[in-house]
Amino acid sequence: MTLLLDEQEVTQLVSMDLALEAAEEALRGLGDGTASNQPRRRVRTPKGILHTMAGAVGAAGMLGAKCYTTFPGGARFVVLLFSGEDGRLLAIMEADRLGQMRTGAASGVATKYLARPDADSLALLGSGWQARAQLEAICAVRPIRDVRVYSPTAAHREAFAREMAPVVGRPIRPCATAEEAVRGAAIVTTITTAREPVLLGEWLEPGMHVNAAGSNWANRRELDVAAVQRADLIFADSVEDAQLESGDLVAAVEAGALDWARVGEIGEVIAGRRPGRADAGQITLFESQGLAVEDVALAARVYHLARARGLGREQPLADG
């Protein structure tokens, strides 16, 4: 039988701790070869786009695919989860909240492995739906005391600060400019829909860690070339995906400021196969495209919890 889970049920089951655990497992699997990931593919129609991506996590014994559409009316997400033992369709679940949490968790895991242990200040560039999970994840892995947030609309950044301060138990300061937010921060996270850079290299300082998490299109950038060039260490969740989708890195390569050989994968650091930060003065950069293998790892945990708690509806689909 196949378990169907709607958005409300997934939201009830998923947590940031669960998402961090899943993201670390998935990325470690890519680093040690026990997980695999297929880059995003897009099919366009005159009115919208279908996005598909797939992955397998050996440790979870699961494989699956995430499919979503983006149309003028919004985005719709679903994950199909299959058994790694016999290929049965185990679950179909709505995945908007799941995707939000795994995106935040990926930045959290990268921050855990790359940011200075004493990093206690965070600049968020972006105040939308995804920024919430970024904030929660980073506060879970570092002793954050000072949070600044910038977005172009004052009402949005002020609402974010007001709503999220009690959630993470830290004061959040809305900033009038991106530069004001970034100057002096130990960790910077960009989570925007910007087409042109919102983070400039001239603002970066020794010891910073940067998570670039908002763009997965080769023709969109959150960082300028100087910001990429100033990074001492650059990691992606997947170099293959980054070469297709990371506008930040693609632009730097095209400008002659970066060679792809300099870009490592964060999973290699987690698996102990590649060194991460070597000293407190290095600037580290994590480019997150968002991987299906992260969705599968988290969906597997949600599936097991749903079974344990009796949530969802059973359907006889595809011999599930």
C-alpha positions in Angstrom: 0.0 0.0 0.0 1.1 3.5 -0.8 0.9 6.2 1.9 -0.5 9.6 0.9 0.5 12.6 3.0 -0.8 16.1 2.5 0.9 19.3 3.3 -0.7 19.7 6.7 0.5 16.2 7.8 4.0 16.7 6.5 4.2 20.0 8.4 3.0 18.3 11.5 5.8 15.7 11.3 8.8 17.6 10.0 11.2 19.5 12.3 14.4 21.4 11.9 16.3 18.7 14.0 15.0 16.1 11.6 15.8 18.1 8.6 19.4 18.8 9.8 19.9 15.1 10.4 18.6 14.2 7.0 20.6 16.8 5.1 23.8 15.7 6.8 23.1 12.1 6.0 22.4 12.9 2.4 25.4 15.1 1.8 27.7 12.6 3.6 26.4 9.9 1.3 27.3 12.0 -1.7 30.8 12.4 -0.1 31.4 8.8 0.6 29.6 7.4 -2.5 26.6 5.8 -0.7 24.1 8.3 -2.1 23.5 9.5 -5.7 21.7 12.5 -7.1 20.3 13.5 -10.5 20.4 17.2 -11.4 17.2 19.1 -11.9 15.6 19.0 -15.3 13.0 21.4 -16.6 10.2 21.1 -19.1 8.6 24.3 -20.3 5.2 25.1 -21.6 3.9 28.5 -22.7 2.4 29.1 -19.2 4.8 27.4 -16.8 7.6 24.9 -16.0 7.7 21.3 -14.7 10.9 20.7 -12.6 12.0 17.1 -11.9 14.9 15.8 -9.8 15.8 12.4 -8.3 18.1 10.8 -5.8 18.9 7.7 -3.7 20.1 7.5 -0.1 21.8 4.2 0.7 21.7 4.7 4.5 18.0 5.3 4.4 17.3 2.5 1.9 15.2 4.8 -0.2 15.1 6.4 -3.6 12.7 9.0 -4.9 11.9 11.9 -7.1 10.7 15.4 -6.5 8.5 17.1 -9.0 7.1 20.6 -8.9 5.5 23.1 -11.2 6.0 26.9 -11.2 3.2 28.8 -12.9 2.0 32.4 -12.5 -0.4 31.2 -9.8 2.4 29.7 -7.7 4.4 26.5 -7.1 3.2 23.0 -6.3 5.5 20.3 -4.9 5.3 16.6 -4.5 7.8 13.8 -3.6 7.5 10.2 -4.7 9.3 7.8 -2.3 10.3 4.3 -3.3 11.8 1.3 -1.5 15.4 0.7 -2.3 14.9 -3.0 -1.7 12.1 -3.9 -4.1 11.1 -0.6 -5.8 7.6 -0.4 -4.2 6.0 3.1 -4.2 6.0 3.7 -0.5 4.6 7.3 -0.3 3.4 10.3 -2.2 3.7 13.5 -0.2 3.1 17.1 -0.7 6.4 18.8 -0.3 6.3 22.6 0.1 7.2 22.6 3.8 9.5 19.7 3.3 11.5 21.6 0.7 11.6 24.7 2.8 13.1 22.8 5.7 15.6 20.8 3.7 16.9 24.0 2.0 17.4 25.6 5.4 19.0 22.5 6.8 21.5 22.3 3.9 22.8 25.7 4.9 22.8 24.7 8.5 24.9 21.7 7.8 27.4 23.7 5.7 27.5 26.3 8.5 28.2 23.5 11.0 31.3 22.4 9.0 32.6 25.6 7.6 31.8 28.6 9.9 34.1 29.5 12.8 33.0 27.6 16.0 32.5 31.0 17.7 30.5 32.6 14.9 27.6 34.3 16.8 26.2 36.9 14.3 24.1 36.3 11.2 23.1 38.5 8.3 20.1 37.3 6.3 19.6 38.9 2.9 16.0 37.9 2.2 13.0 37.8 4.4 10.6 35.4 2.6 9.3 31.9 3.2 12.7 30.3 2.7 14.5 32.7 5.0 12.6 31.4 8.0 14.1 28.0 7.7 17.6 29.4 7.0 17.4 31.3 10.3 16.2 28.3 12.3 18.9 26.0 10.9 21.8 28.3 11.5 20.6 29.2 15.0 20.6 25.4 15.7 24.2 24.9 14.8 25.9 28.0 16.0 25.6 30.2 19.2 23.9 33.0 17.3 23.2 36.1 19.4 22.9 38.9 16.8 20.7 38.6 13.7 20.3 41.3 11.1 17.8 41.0 8.2 17.6 42.9 5.0 15.1 42.9 2.1 14.2 45.7 -0.2 10.7 46.2 1.3 10.8 47.7 4.8 7.5 46.2 5.8 8.7 42.7 4.9 11.9 42.8 6.9 10.2 44.4 9.8 7.5 41.7 9.8 10.1 39.0 9.5 12.0 40.4 12.6 8.8 40.7 14.5 7.5 37.2 13.7 10.8 35.2 13.9 12.4 36.7 17.0 10.2 34.7 19.3 10.6 31.5 17.2 14.4 31.5 17.5 14.6 33.3 20.8 17.0 36.0 19.5 16.6 39.6 18.8 16.4 40.4 15.0 17.4 43.8 13.7 15.9 45.0 10.4 18.5 46.8 8.3 17.9 49.5 5.7 20.6 48.2 3.4 22.3 44.9 2.6 25.7 46.4 3.4 24.5 47.4 6.9 23.3 43.9 7.5 26.5 42.2 6.3 29.2 44.4 7.8 30.7 42.7 10.8 28.6 39.5 10.6 30.3 36.2 11.0 27.8 34.3 8.9 26.0 35.7 5.8 23.1 33.9 4.1 21.6 35.0 0.8 18.1 33.6 0.2 16.5 35.8 -2.4 14.9 35.7 -5.9 17.3 38.4 -7.2 18.6 38.3 -10.7 21.5 40.7 -10.0 24.0 40.5 -7.0 22.8 41.5 -3.6 26.1 40.6 -1.8 29.2 42.4 -2.9 32.8 41.2 -2.4 33.9 44.5 -0.9 31.7 43.9 2.1 33.3 40.6 3.0 35.7 40.4 5.9 38.2 37.7 7.0 36.6 34.8 8.9 33.2 35.1 7.3 31.1 32.2 6.2 28.7 32.7 3.3 25.7 30.5 2.4 24.4 31.4 -1.1 21.0 29.6 -1.1 18.6 31.5 -3.2 19.4 31.0 -6.8 19.3 27.7 -8.9 19.4 29.4 -12.3 22.6 29.9 -14.3 21.4 33.4 -15.4 20.7 34.7 -11.9 23.2 35.8 -9.3 23.1 36.7 -5.6 26.9 37.3 -5.3 29.1 39.4 -7.5 32.3 38.1 -9.1 34.4 39.8 -6.4 32.6 38.0 -3.6 33.3 34.6 -5.2 36.9 35.6 -5.9 37.5 36.6 -2.3 36.4 33.3 -0.9 39.3 31.2 0.2 37.3 28.0 0.1 34.3 27.3 -2.1 32.0 24.3 -1.7 28.8 23.3 -3.5 26.2 20.7 -2.5 27.0 19.2 -5.9 29.6 20.5 -8.4 27.6 18.9 -11.3 24.5 20.8 -10.3 26.5 24.0 -9.7 27.9 23.9 -13.2 24.4 23.8 -14.5 22.6 26.2 -12.1 24.9 28.3 -9.9 24.7 31.7 -11.5 27.2 33.0 -8.9 29.9 30.5 -9.9 29.1 30.3 -13.6 29.5 34.1 -13.9 32.9 34.0 -12.0 34.1 31.2 -14.3 33.1 33.1 -17.4 34.9 36.2 -16.1 38.1 34.2 -15.6 38.0 34.7 -11.8 37.3 31.1 -10.9 38.3 27.6 -12.1 35.9 24.8 -11.4 38.8 22.8 -10.0 38.7 25.1 -7.0 35.1 24.1 -6.1 34.7 21.1 -3.8 31.6 19.4 -2.4 30.5 19.8 1.1 29.8 16.1 1.4 33.5 15.4 1.0 34.2 17.6 4.1 31.4 15.8 6.1 32.8 12.4 5.1 36.3 13.4 6.1 37.7 13.2 2.5 38.5 16.9 2.1 39.6 19.5 4.5 37.3 22.4 5.4 38.2 25.6 7.2 41.9 25.6 8.2 42.1 28.9 10.1 39.8 31.5 11.6 40.7 34.1 8.9 39.5 32.2 5.9 36.4 33.3 4.0 34.3 30.2 3.2 31.5 30.0 0.6 28.7 27.4 0.3 26.7 27.3 -2.9 23.4 25.5 -2.4 21.4 24.5 -5.4 19.0 22.2 -3.5 19.3 18.5 -4.2 16.8 15.7 -4.6 18.9 13.5 -2.4 18.2 15.9 0.5 14.5 15.7 -0.2 14.6 11.9 -0.3 16.5 11.6 3.0 14.0 13.9 4.8 11.0 12.3 3.1 12.2 8.9 4.3 12.1 10.2 7.9 8.7 11.8 7.5 7.4 8.5 6.1 8.6 6.5 9.0 7.2 9.0 11.5 3.8 9.0 9.7 3.7 5.2 9.9 4.5 5.3 13.6 1.9 7.9 14.3 -0.8 6.6 12.1 -1.0 9.6 9.8 -1.9 9.6 6.1 -4.1 7.5 3.9 -3.3 4.1 2.4 -3.9 3.6 -1.3 -3.2 0.5 -3.5 -1.1 2.3 -6.0 1.6 0.7 -8.2 1.7 -2.4 -6.0 2.7 -0.1 -3.1 
